[in-house]
Amino acid sequence: MIITHFPNNFKSHQICLVFCLSALILFFASITEVRSAERQLDAHNHGFGELNIAIEGQTVALELNSPAFNIVGFEHPPKTNKDKATIKDAVSVLNNGSELFLFPKTAGCRLASVNIVSSLIDGQHAAHKDHDNDHKDSKHDDHKDSKHDDHKDRDIHSEFQANYKFQCDVIEKVNTIQIMIFKNFPNTSQLDVKTILPNGQSAMKLSPASTLLSF
């Protein structure tokens, strides 16, 4: 019969070892969860957007919410002349709602107002356009180009919100809307659409391969 004698402190060392291993397992598990959450956040931010549509009376209201990456290809504040030009061009496209949302011709819909909001826009008043009144173009200061700090840029999340109102002569004819967001902003890969119509509410998803809303 073999009798093995353990040091008096063996049991305490064993307990410590088990505790340390458990702590390490929990630590690595938490890192995995954080990285998974970061991947999900990136997937949600880049490529995905929301479009809300409501019809009341003769008015069709649309609200587009999108990460700035989908619209201009970056999310950091403009640092160069090229950045500013990209934002200016994107706002110009967003303002042209009649080319982004195509209604049946028989409905007689016309764009009444647009409001574009984003922290990337230099002066929100310059991004507001009322189609019933003319407005003067705003001038932007010209700044020297600066180098991008890639580490800081990855931590910045900016968005665009665009609100549109269309007035339609024959609202009953608004049974489809062709969404041209994907064509004009190819970084957009999916739109989650919610509608509030006189006959109820609905939700659907659009993609570059499926751009027609049918009511």
C-alpha positions as CSV (number, residue, x, y, z in Angstrom):
1,M,0.0,0.0,0.0
2,I,1.4,3.3,-1.1
3,I,0.7,6.3,1.1
4,T,1.5,9.7,-0.4
5,H,2.0,12.6,1.8
6,F,1.1,16.1,0.5
7,P,2.4,19.3,1.9
8,N,0.0,21.0,4.4
9,N,-0.5,23.9,2.0
10,F,-1.3,21.6,-1.0
11,K,-5.0,22.0,-0.6
12,S,-4.8,25.8,-0.6
13,H,-2.6,25.8,-3.7
14,Q,-5.2,23.5,-5.4
15,I,-8.0,25.9,-4.5
16,C,-6.0,28.8,-5.8
17,L,-5.3,27.0,-9.1
18,V,-8.9,26.2,-9.7
19,F,-9.9,29.8,-8.9
20,C,-7.3,31.2,-11.3
21,L,-8.3,28.9,-14.1
22,S,-12.0,29.9,-13.6
23,A,-11.0,33.6,-13.7
24,L,-9.1,33.1,-16.9
25,I,-12.0,31.3,-18.6
26,L,-14.4,34.1,-17.6
27,F,-11.9,36.7,-18.8
28,F,-11.5,35.1,-22.3
29,A,-15.2,34.6,-22.5
30,S,-15.8,38.3,-21.8
31,I,-13.3,39.3,-24.5
32,T,-15.1,37.0,-27.0
33,E,-18.5,38.5,-26.1
34,V,-17.1,42.1,-26.5
35,R,-15.5,41.3,-29.9
36,S,-18.8,39.6,-31.0
37,A,-20.8,42.7,-30.0
38,E,-18.3,45.0,-31.8
39,R,-18.8,42.9,-35.0
40,Q,-22.5,43.1,-34.6
41,L,-22.3,46.9,-34.1
42,D,-20.2,47.4,-37.2
43,A,-22.6,45.2,-39.2
44,H,-25.5,47.3,-38.0
45,N,-23.8,50.7,-38.6
46,H,-22.3,50.1,-42.0
47,G,-24.6,49.3,-44.8
48,F,-27.9,49.3,-42.9
49,G,-30.4,52.1,-42.7
50,E,-34.0,52.8,-41.8
51,L,-36.9,54.2,-43.8
52,N,-40.2,55.2,-42.2
53,I,-43.2,56.1,-44.4
54,A,-46.5,57.6,-43.3
55,I,-49.5,58.6,-45.5
56,E,-52.0,61.0,-44.1
57,G,-54.6,62.9,-46.2
58,Q,-52.8,63.9,-49.4
59,T,-49.4,63.9,-47.8
60,V,-46.7,61.2,-48.0
61,A,-44.0,61.7,-45.3
62,L,-40.7,59.8,-45.5
63,E,-37.9,59.7,-42.9
64,L,-34.5,58.2,-43.9
65,N,-32.0,57.4,-41.1
66,S,-28.6,56.2,-42.2
67,P,-25.1,55.9,-40.9
68,A,-22.9,58.5,-42.6
69,F,-20.8,55.8,-44.0
70,N,-23.6,54.7,-46.3
71,I,-24.0,58.3,-47.6
72,V,-20.5,59.7,-47.8
73,G,-18.2,56.7,-47.2
74,F,-16.8,57.9,-43.9
75,E,-18.1,59.0,-40.4
76,H,-15.4,61.4,-39.2
77,P,-15.9,65.2,-39.3
78,P,-14.7,66.6,-42.7
79,K,-11.0,67.2,-42.5
80,T,-10.0,67.9,-46.1
81,N,-11.5,69.8,-49.1
82,K,-12.2,66.4,-50.6
83,D,-14.3,65.4,-47.5
84,K,-16.2,68.6,-47.7
85,A,-16.9,68.2,-51.4
86,T,-18.1,64.7,-50.8
87,I,-20.6,65.8,-48.2
88,K,-21.8,68.7,-50.3
89,D,-22.5,66.4,-53.2
90,A,-24.3,63.9,-51.0
91,V,-26.5,66.6,-49.5
92,S,-27.3,67.8,-53.1
93,V,-28.4,64.2,-54.0
94,L,-30.4,63.9,-50.8
95,N,-32.2,67.2,-51.4
96,N,-33.4,65.8,-54.8
97,G,-36.1,63.7,-53.3
98,S,-38.0,63.4,-56.6
99,E,-35.1,61.2,-57.9
100,L,-34.8,59.1,-54.7
101,F,-38.5,58.2,-54.4
102,L,-40.4,57.5,-57.6
103,F,-44.2,57.5,-57.3
104,P,-46.8,56.4,-59.9
105,K,-47.3,59.2,-62.4
106,T,-51.0,58.9,-62.1
107,A,-50.8,59.9,-58.4
108,G,-49.5,63.4,-59.3
109,C,-47.0,63.5,-56.4
110,R,-44.6,66.5,-56.1
111,L,-41.9,67.2,-53.5
112,A,-43.0,69.8,-51.0
113,S,-40.2,70.0,-48.5
114,V,-36.9,68.4,-47.5
115,N,-34.9,68.6,-44.3
116,I,-31.4,67.1,-44.0
117,V,-29.7,66.8,-40.6
118,S,-26.2,65.5,-39.9
119,S,-23.4,66.4,-37.6
120,L,-21.1,66.3,-40.6
121,I,-22.9,69.3,-42.3
122,D,-21.3,72.6,-41.7
123,G,-24.3,74.7,-40.8
124,Q,-27.7,72.9,-40.7
125,H,-29.5,75.9,-42.3
126,A,-27.6,75.3,-45.5
127,A,-29.0,71.7,-45.6
128,H,-32.7,72.8,-45.3
129,K,-34.5,73.3,-48.5
130,D,-38.1,74.4,-48.9
131,H,-39.3,73.7,-52.4
132,D,-41.9,76.4,-52.2
133,N,-39.3,79.2,-51.7
134,D,-35.9,79.9,-53.3
135,H,-32.8,80.1,-51.2
136,K,-29.3,81.3,-51.7
137,D,-26.3,79.0,-51.7
138,S,-24.2,79.2,-48.6
139,K,-20.5,79.7,-48.8
140,H,-18.1,77.4,-46.9
141,D,-14.7,78.4,-45.6
142,D,-11.8,76.8,-47.3
143,H,-9.4,75.0,-45.0
144,K,-6.1,73.4,-45.6
145,D,-6.0,69.6,-45.9
146,S,-5.1,67.7,-42.8
147,K,-4.1,64.1,-42.2
148,H,-6.6,61.6,-40.9
149,D,-6.2,59.9,-37.6
150,D,-7.4,56.4,-38.4
151,H,-7.6,55.3,-34.8
152,K,-9.9,58.1,-33.8
153,D,-12.0,57.8,-37.0
154,R,-12.9,54.2,-36.1
155,D,-14.4,55.4,-32.8
156,I,-16.7,58.0,-34.5
157,H,-20.2,57.2,-35.5
158,S,-22.1,59.9,-37.5
159,E,-25.5,59.7,-39.1
160,F,-27.7,61.4,-41.7
161,Q,-31.4,62.0,-41.2
162,A,-33.5,63.1,-44.2
163,N,-37.2,64.1,-43.9
164,Y,-39.3,64.4,-47.1
165,K,-42.9,65.5,-47.7
166,F,-44.7,64.8,-50.9
167,Q,-48.1,66.2,-51.8
168,C,-50.2,64.0,-54.1
169,D,-53.2,64.9,-56.2
170,V,-54.6,61.4,-56.2
171,I,-53.4,59.7,-53.0
172,E,-55.3,56.5,-53.8
173,K,-52.9,55.9,-56.7
174,V,-49.9,55.7,-54.4
175,N,-49.7,51.9,-54.3
176,T,-46.0,51.7,-55.1
177,I,-42.8,53.7,-54.4
178,Q,-39.6,52.9,-56.2
179,I,-36.7,53.5,-53.8
180,M,-33.5,54.8,-55.5
181,I,-31.4,55.0,-52.3
182,F,-29.3,52.0,-53.3
183,K,-28.5,53.3,-56.7
184,N,-27.4,56.8,-55.5
185,F,-25.7,55.6,-52.3
186,P,-24.2,52.2,-53.2
187,N,-22.7,51.7,-49.7
188,T,-26.2,51.0,-48.5
189,S,-26.9,47.3,-48.5
190,Q,-30.3,47.1,-46.6
191,L,-33.1,49.3,-45.6
192,D,-35.5,48.3,-42.8
193,V,-38.8,49.9,-43.9
194,K,-41.8,50.7,-41.6
195,T,-45.0,52.1,-43.0
196,I,-48.1,53.7,-41.4
197,L,-50.9,53.7,-43.9
198,P,-54.7,54.4,-43.7
199,N,-55.3,50.7,-43.8
200,G,-52.7,49.6,-41.2
201,Q,-49.0,49.3,-40.5
202,S,-46.4,47.0,-42.0
203,A,-42.6,46.3,-42.0
204,M,-40.3,45.0,-44.7
205,K,-36.7,45.0,-45.8
206,L,-35.3,46.4,-49.1
207,S,-32.0,45.6,-50.8
208,P,-30.2,46.5,-54.0
209,A,-32.0,43.5,-55.6
210,S,-35.4,44.5,-54.2
211,T,-36.2,48.2,-54.4
212,L,-40.0,48.4,-55.0
213,L,-42.4,49.1,-52.2
214,S,-45.9,47.8,-52.8
215,F,-48.9,48.7,-50.6
